[in-house]
Amino acid sequence: MKPTTLGELRATEWVQRAGQSVKEELRENLIRKLKAGGSVFPGIVGYNRTVTPQIVNAVLSRHNFILLGLRGQAKTRILRQLTELLHEEVPVIRGSEINDDPFYPVSVEGRQMLQQGGDATPIEWLPREARYIEKLATPDVTVADIIGDIDPIKAAKLGIRLGDSRGVHYGLLPRANRGIFAMNELPDLSGKVQVALFNIMQEGDVQIKGYPIRLSLDVMLVFSANPEDYTARGKIITPLKDRVGSEIRTHYPNTVEEGMAITRQEAWVQRDSEVKVPEYVAEIIEEVAFQARSDSRVDKHSGVSQRLPISLLENVISNAEQRAYILREKVPVARTSDLYAALSAVTGKLELEYEGELKGGEAVAREIVRRAIGQVFTRRSVDIDTAEVVGFFEDDNALKIPDTMRADELPELFAQVPGLIGAAHHLAESPGRDDLAAAAEFVLEGLYARKQVARSEERGYCAAEPEASRVSGQRRWN
């Protein structure tokens, strides 16, 4: 049974931890995890050799630190996982607003309760989840929100002067005492609030409405920010920046394989009807993000979030589901054309430059998807001869695929194109008719992406003539 009074607590191992700071606690538990060989940040892919070692160094050094990176780089997720390095729970004086340590209370109220109650002072146990407080910085955040404010009514009831710390209504930071306080998008804070943070980090005191208040808080401060805001625009005051112990850069996945692993982990793919997603479709989805990040029409300072391929995969699966329900297909298989039907997952996540705005978000997204298909098809078709397929369309033939045709009926239609089924067999993941149909469509879409054949609403796939090659229509399955 857990102790409920200070006297009972003195008879436990917590006496040895009396006065242990939260940074020492994090360091102690991190060392234990490193020795055990466990993953420091489970579920974070692609950072094992880059970001994670730097965060480990920061915690071992007992630093406050900041993660600098574009959106969708798991910054907030990493900060929230720091709670796993805290003790499962810690004792606090019951009724203390700022989680006072029963052995070393920092608030006046905590010290008074300890003086009055002695060993009978009641305590309670604070779980690690309650020791993490997070705030998104916005220009309207005030010192009162973060640090606190003078409460004249409270001061009057207690019969104390306004400058007495007992008359303070505590903000988020004091309530994170003996825990972790995370501030996202730090440079968006006003200079006044940044100065208050700096004073807390440096001296443990702050001025509230002209009254100096001493707050000897025990807090691990962690931040996140966009690199441009933090380094180039001058939105961060130099004294605060100088007090941040470690500055750690995050990044997007370095390889398509890493990105695919993240997307598979985060996307909602477990549906009522299991949808099969061929590996080449999953690769195209990830390649869309890579192509978008390198596109000159997309704002590099905003970045392309990893949420783009996650949302795109979910929409591709949903479109395959929709087709299967309408056509009563037994095994839904995601196809290359589903990417065009899922453009809504792309357009909302692209911040466009002026050139991109002129062209239009959907047109840019469509071109990016087409380029991604071509890139993946090029990688996977090295040993595939598609000359017969291209020759068929160059002989002024066309192939129209009806919207109402089931996947298991498509192989006969694709067989009209010499060499197409043979090429599809090299790419299909199984000999099943559904997989073969999806692979054959991938071949056609790949050739279209490489501008070797064209595609239009009227004729379907046809010869890549100059006029036809400018047509960017797409079949609709719904």
Secondary structure, DSSP 8 states (H G I E B T S, - for coil): ----BHHHHHTSGGGTTTT--HHHHHHHHHHHHHHHT--SSTT--S-TTTHHHHHHHHHHTT--EEEE--TTSSHHHHHHHGGGGS-SEEEEETT-TT---SSS--SHHHHHHHHHHGGG-BEEEEEGGGGEEEEE--TT--HHHHTEEE-HHHHHHHT--TTSGGGEEE-HHHHTTTEEEEEESGGGS-HHHHHHHHHHHHTSEEEETTEEEE----EEEEEEE-HHHHHTS--S-HHHHHH-SEEEE----SSHHHHHHHHHHHS----SS--B--HHHHHHHHHHHHHHHH-TTB-TTT---THHHHHHHHHHHHHHHHHHHHHT-SS-B--TTHHHHTTHHHHTT--B-HHHHHH-HHHHHHHHHHHHHHHHHHHH-TT---HHHHHHHHTT--B---TT--GGGHHHHHTTSTTHHHHHHHH-SSSSHHHHHHHHHHHHHHHHHTTSEEEETTTEEEE--HHHHT--------
